[in-house]
Amino acid sequence: FQAQSMMSSEGENFVAPQAIIAKLKQVGQVQHQVKSMDFQPSTSPSALIIFVTGSIKIGGDNPLHFCEFFQLVSTGPNQYYVHNSVMRLNYGL
């Protein structure tokens, strides 16, 4: 994450590494099982967009379906940071 990074999770927005990492720590231990991933180039040749679906277990609870969108931006050869992240749990599927 960098200063301009933004993460949205369940309708809440977090900007900059400190706020994003604090939110991720608040969630606690998670386990992901990825079902699918799709990749596309972004408007900039140094960026990628990624869409992920799967299931997530939070703190040992029953798994829930999720979808997440990322935009990765390059800072140099083979170096990327998360510029945008949007995550939603999918209830009732």
N, C-alpha and C positions, 0 to 999 in steps of 0.2 A: 504494500500500500504506500501511497505517497500523499502529500498534503492535499491534492485535489481529488483524491479517491472518494467515492461515495458508495455506500451500501444501503439497500432498502431491504428490510425483512419484516414481513407481515404488516406492511403499511407504515413502518417507522423508518426514518432516514437517519443515517449516520455519516458524518463527513470527517475525513482525515484519519490517519492511522490510530491515534489514541482512542477516539470514540468507537471506531470499528472494532478494534481489539478488545476494548472493554465490553462491548456487546457480545462478542464471540465467547469471551470468558464467562459472562453471565449465563449463557445458555448451558454451559457445562459440557460433560462428556457426550459426544455424539458418534454414531457409527453410520456410515453411508454405504448403501448398496446401489451402485450406478446401473441403470437399465439401458440408457441410451445417451449418446453425445453427438451433437451436430456442430460443425465448425464452418465459419464463413469469414472471408476477408472483410475488414471494416472500410470506412471511407478513406482512411489513411493507409498507405502501404505498410506502416509500422504497427498496425493494430489488427487484432482478431476478435471476433465475437464467438462465444461458445454457449450452447444451450444444453443443459443436463437434466435428465429426469431419473427418478429412482425412488428408493425408500430410505428413511432415516429413523434411527432409534435415538431418542434423547433421554439420557440418564437411565437406560435400562427399560424404559416404557415400551409398549407395543410399537412396531414400526408404522410410520405414516408416509404417504406418498409426498414427494416434493418435486418442484421444478426450480431451476436456477439458471439465470443468464449472467454471463461475465463478459466484460470487454477487457482484454489484455493489451497493453501498450508497451512497445519495445523501448528500452533505454539504451540499448546497444546490442551487439551480436549475441544472440541466444540469451538475452536478459529481458524479462517482462515484469510489469507490475499490474495489479488489478486496479483498473481505473473506475470501472462500474461493476456492481454486483447487485442483482435483484433476485430475492428468494421468496418463494411462497410454499406453504404446506397445502396439500390438496386433500381436504376433508371429504368424507362421504363417497369415495370412489369404490 
